């Protein structure tokens, strides 16, 4: 397994209606590195966003979708999503504040 630093773990936030509704319960959804484990994701969130305390991390491995272009068939890349739940006394994550 490659040596993954905390700033390489979180790739981007997932902005959907479902993830925006879950933010009221202090649950934030991120696209993460496919080889990152739950403890690495927890460490990355706490280091990247000051004042946050992670209560739990749930992860999902998403397989690539089948795509066709004419007769050529291929697959998109595999991804991994993480739903991070913060504690009640934790600060909110600022990147979602203006949405």
DODRENTI-276633 format. One line per field, with one value per atom (N, C-alpha, C): residue in three letters; residue number from 1; x, y, z. Coordinates in steps of 0.2 Angstrom, whole numbers, plus 5000, padded with zeros to 4 digits. Example, Ala and Ser with C-alpha at 12.3 -4.5 7.8 and 13.67 -1.06 7.14 Angstrom:
BEGIN
rest ALA	ALA	ALA	SER	SER	SER
nr 1	1	1	2	2	2
px 5066	5062	5066	5064	5068	5064
py 4972	4978	4984	4989	4995	5000
pz 5039	5039	5039	5035	5036	5039
//
This chain:
BEGIN
rest UNK	UNK	UNK	UNK	UNK	UNK	UNK	UNK	UNK	UNK	UNK	UNK	UNK	UNK	UNK	UNK	UNK	UNK	UNK	UNK	UNK	UNK	UNK	UNK	UNK	UNK	UNK	UNK	UNK	UNK	UNK	UNK	UNK	UNK	UNK	UNK	UNK	UNK	UNK	UNK	UNK	UNK	UNK	UNK	UNK	UNK	UNK	UNK	UNK	UNK	UNK	UNK	UNK	UNK	UNK	UNK	UNK	UNK	UNK	UNK	UNK	UNK	UNK	UNK	UNK	UNK	UNK	UNK	UNK	UNK	UNK	UNK	UNK	UNK	UNK	UNK	UNK	UNK	UNK	UNK	UNK	UNK	UNK	UNK	UNK	UNK	UNK	UNK	UNK	UNK	UNK	UNK	UNK	UNK	UNK	UNK	UNK	UNK	UNK	UNK	UNK	UNK	UNK	UNK	UNK	UNK	UNK	UNK	UNK	UNK	UNK	UNK	UNK	UNK	UNK	UNK	UNK	UNK	UNK	UNK	UNK	UNK	UNK	UNK	UNK	UNK	UNK	UNK	UNK	UNK	UNK	UNK	UNK	UNK	UNK	UNK	UNK	UNK	UNK	UNK	UNK	UNK	UNK	UNK	UNK	UNK	UNK	UNK	UNK	UNK	UNK	UNK	UNK	UNK	UNK	UNK	UNK	UNK	UNK	UNK	UNK	UNK	UNK	UNK	UNK	UNK	UNK	UNK	UNK	UNK	UNK	UNK	UNK	UNK	UNK	UNK	UNK	UNK	UNK	UNK	UNK	UNK	UNK	UNK	UNK	UNK	UNK	UNK	UNK	UNK	UNK	UNK	UNK	UNK	UNK	UNK	UNK	UNK	UNK	UNK	UNK	UNK	UNK	UNK	UNK	UNK	UNK	UNK	UNK	UNK	UNK	UNK	UNK	UNK	UNK	UNK	UNK	UNK	UNK	UNK	UNK	UNK	UNK	UNK	UNK	UNK	UNK	UNK	UNK	UNK	UNK	UNK	UNK	UNK	UNK	UNK	UNK	UNK	UNK	UNK	UNK	UNK	UNK	UNK	UNK	UNK	UNK	UNK	UNK	UNK	UNK	UNK	UNK	UNK	UNK	UNK	UNK	UNK	UNK	UNK	UNK	UNK	UNK	UNK	UNK	UNK	UNK	UNK	UNK	UNK	UNK	UNK	UNK	UNK	UNK	UNK	UNK	UNK	UNK	UNK	UNK	UNK	UNK	UNK	UNK	UNK	UNK	UNK	UNK	UNK	UNK	UNK	UNK	UNK	UNK	UNK	UNK
nr 1	1	1	2	2	2	3	3	3	4	4	4	5	5	5	6	6	6	7	7	7	8	8	8	9	9	9	10	10	10	11	11	11	12	12	12	13	13	13	14	14	14	15	15	15	16	16	16	17	17	17	18	18	18	19	19	19	20	20	20	21	21	21	22	22	22	23	23	23	24	24	24	25	25	25	26	26	26	27	27	27	28	28	28	29	29	29	30	30	30	31	31	31	32	32	32	33	33	33	34	34	34	35	35	35	36	36	36	37	37	37	38	38	38	39	39	39	40	40	40	41	41	41	42	42	42	43	43	43	44	44	44	45	45	45	46	46	46	47	47	47	48	48	48	49	49	49	50	50	50	51	51	51	52	52	52	53	53	53	54	54	54	55	55	55	56	56	56	57	57	57	58	58	58	59	59	59	60	60	60	61	61	61	62	62	62	63	63	63	64	64	64	65	65	65	66	66	66	67	67	67	68	68	68	69	69	69	70	70	70	71	71	71	72	72	72	73	73	73	74	74	74	75	75	75	76	76	76	77	77	77	78	78	78	79	79	79	80	80	80	81	81	81	82	82	82	83	83	83	84	84	84	85	85	85	86	86	86	87	87	87	88	88	88	89	89	89	90	90	90	91	91	91	92	92	92	93	93	93	94	94	94	95	95	95	96	96	96	97	97	97	98	98	98	99	99	99
px 5004	5000	5004	5002	5006	5006	5011	5011	5007	5001	4996	4996	4998	4998	4991	4990	4983	4980	4984	4981	4980	4982	4980	4974	4971	4966	4959	4957	4951	4952	4948	4949	4944	4938	4933	4926	4923	4916	4911	4906	4900	4895	4892	4887	4881	4876	4870	4864	4858	4853	4853	4854	4855	4860	4866	4872	4871	4867	4866	4861	4856	4851	4854	4859	4862	4867	4868	4873	4869	4863	4859	4861	4862	4864	4872	4875	4883	4886	4883	4886	4888	4895	4898	4900	4899	4901	4907	4912	4918	4920	4923	4926	4933	4935	4942	4946	4952	4957	4955	4955	4953	4956	4962	4966	4966	4963	4962	4958	4960	4955	4952	4948	4944	4948	4953	4957	4961	4963	4966	4962	4955	4950	4949	4948	4947	4952	4959	4964	4965	4963	4963	4958	4952	4947	4948	4951	4953	4959	4963	4969	4967	4963	4962	4957	4952	4947	4948	4950	4952	4945	4946	4940	4935	4937	4932	4934	4929	4930	4926	4929	4925	4923	4916	4913	4914	4912	4912	4913	4916	4917	4914	4910	4907	4909	4912	4914	4911	4911	4908	4912	4913	4917	4912	4913	4909	4913	4910	4913	4912	4916	4915	4909	4907	4901	4903	4899	4900	4898	4903	4902	4903	4899	4900	4901	4905	4906	4906	4901	4901	4901	4906	4907	4912	4915	4921	4917	4919	4916	4921	4920	4925	4921	4925	4923	4926	4922	4925	4929	4932	4937	4933	4935	4932	4933	4928	4929	4927	4929	4927	4924	4918	4915	4915	4916	4916	4911	4906	4902	4905	4907	4910	4905	4904	4899	4903	4902	4905	4902	4905	4902	4898	4894	4889	4893	4898	4902	4907	4907	4912	4910	4915	4913	4911	4907	4905	4910	4910	4915	4913	4918	4917	4916	4918	4917	4910	4906	4899	4895	4898	4894	4890	4893	4890	4885	4884	4880	4873
py 4994	5000	5006	5011	5017	5021	5025	5030	5036	5036	5042	5047	5053	5059	5061	5065	5067	5071	5075	5080	5077	5070	5067	5062	5062	5057	5060	5066	5069	5072	5070	5073	5079	5078	5083	5082	5087	5085	5083	5079	5077	5082	5085	5090	5087	5084	5082	5084	5083	5085	5081	5074	5070	5072	5073	5075	5082	5087	5093	5093	5088	5087	5084	5080	5076	5081	5087	5092	5094	5094	5096	5092	5086	5081	5080	5085	5085	5079	5077	5072	5075	5074	5077	5072	5072	5067	5069	5065	5067	5061	5063	5058	5057	5051	5050	5045	5045	5041	5033	5029	5023	5018	5020	5015	5018	5023	5026	5022	5021	5018	5023	5021	5025	5029	5027	5031	5036	5035	5040	5045	5044	5049	5053	5050	5054	5059	5056	5061	5066	5065	5070	5076	5074	5079	5083	5080	5084	5088	5086	5091	5096	5095	5100	5105	5103	5108	5109	5115	5116	5116	5113	5113	5108	5103	5098	5091	5088	5081	5076	5071	5066	5061	5059	5054	5047	5047	5041	5042	5037	5037	5031	5032	5026	5027	5021	5022	5017	5019	5015	5014	5008	5008	5007	5012	5013	5010	5005	5002	5007	5007	5011	5009	5014	5013	5010	5006	5004	5010	5012	5017	5015	5017	5015	5021	5021	5026	5023	5022	5018	5010	5007	5000	4999	5004	5004	5004	4999	4998	4999	5003	5004	5005	5006	5008	5014	5018	5023	5021	5025	5023	5022	5017	5016	5022	5023	5028	5026	5030	5028	5034	5034	5039	5038	5043	5043	5048	5045	5050	5051	5057	5058	5062	5059	5062	5065	5071	5075	5075	5076	5076	5083	5083	5088	5095	5094	5101	5103	5099	5101	5107	5110	5116	5113	5117	5115	5116	5112	5112	5118	5123	5130	5129	5124	5124	5123	5121	5120	5126	5131	5136	5140	5142	5146	5143	5136	5133	5132
pz 5000	5000	5000	4996	4996	5002	5003	5009	5007	5011	5009	5015	5013	5018	5019	5024	5026	5021	5017	5012	5006	5005	4999	5000	5006	5007	5005	5006	5004	4997	4992	4986	4984	4986	4985	4989	4991	4994	4989	4991	4987	4988	4983	4984	4980	4984	4982	4986	4984	4989	4995	4995	5000	5005	5002	5007	5010	5006	5009	5015	5014	5020	5026	5025	5030	5034	5032	5035	5041	5042	5048	5054	5052	5057	5058	5055	5056	5052	5047	5042	5036	5034	5028	5024	5017	5012	5008	5008	5004	4999	4993	4989	4992	4993	4996	4992	4994	4990	4991	4986	4986	4991	4993	4997	5005	5006	5013	5017	5023	5028	5033	5037	5041	5046	5049	5053	5050	5043	5039	5037	5036	5034	5040	5046	5052	5054	5053	5054	5049	5043	5038	5039	5041	5042	5048	5054	5060	5058	5054	5053	5048	5043	5037	5040	5044	5046	5054	5056	5063	5067	5073	5078	5077	5072	5071	5075	5077	5081	5077	5075	5071	5076	5075	5079	5076	5069	5066	5058	5055	5048	5045	5040	5036	5029	5026	5019	5014	5008	5003	4997	4994	4988	4982	4977	4972	4965	4962	4956	4950	4945	4940	4935	4932	4928	4921	4917	4911	4906	4901	4897	4890	4885	4878	4874	4869	4864	4857	4854	4848	4849	4846	4848	4854	4856	4861	4868	4872	4878	4884	4889	4894	4901	4906	4913	4915	4919	4923	4929	4932	4938	4944	4948	4954	4959	4963	4968	4975	4980	4987	4990	4993	4997	5004	5008	5015	5018	5023	5026	5033	5035	5041	5046	5052	5057	5062	5063	5068	5075	5081	5087	5088	5093	5094	5096	5099	5101	5096	5091	5085	5081	5078	5074	5067	5063	5057	5052	5046	5041	5037	5036	5033	5025	5022	5014	5012	5017	5015	5017	5020	5024	5018	5013	5008	5003	5004	4999	5001
//
